[in-house]
Amino acid sequence: MAKIKVWIDRDQCISDMVCVSLCGDVFEISEEDGKSQIVEKYRIDPNNVAEGLVPEDLEDCVASAAESCPTSIIHYEKVEG
C-alpha cells in the first residue's frame, strides 16, 4: 500500500496556518517557534518535525495544504510501503 511522504521547508514558514486549517490531521503549529510541523503521529523520525509519512487516504488533504500554502513550502510524493 502506498503512503504519502510529506516534508516542509520550515525556514520559509510564515505561520499563516492555512495548512492546519485545511489538513489538521497532518499539520500543526509548533508551540516553540510558531511554525508549521508534522503531527507527532506521522513523523518519520520523532526528532524531525519537518518530515512525515501519512496514509494514502490523506493525500487530498495534504495536496490542498500544499497548493494553498502562500510560500509553497509543503512538498509531498507518493511512495511504496
C-alpha positions, 0 to 999 in steps of 0.5 A: 500500500502506498503512503504519502511522504510529506516534508516542509521547508520550515525556514520559509514558514510564515505561520499563516496556518492555512495548512492546519486549517485545511489538513489538521490531521497532518499539520500543526503549529509548533508551540516553540517557534510558531511554525508549521510541523508534522503531527507527532503521529506521522513523523518519520523520525520523532526528532524531525518535525519537518518530515512525515509519512501519512496514509494514502487516504490523506493525500487530498488533504495534504495536496490542498495544504500544499497548493494553498500554502502562500510560500509553497513550502509543503512538498509531498510524493507518493511512495511504496510501503 
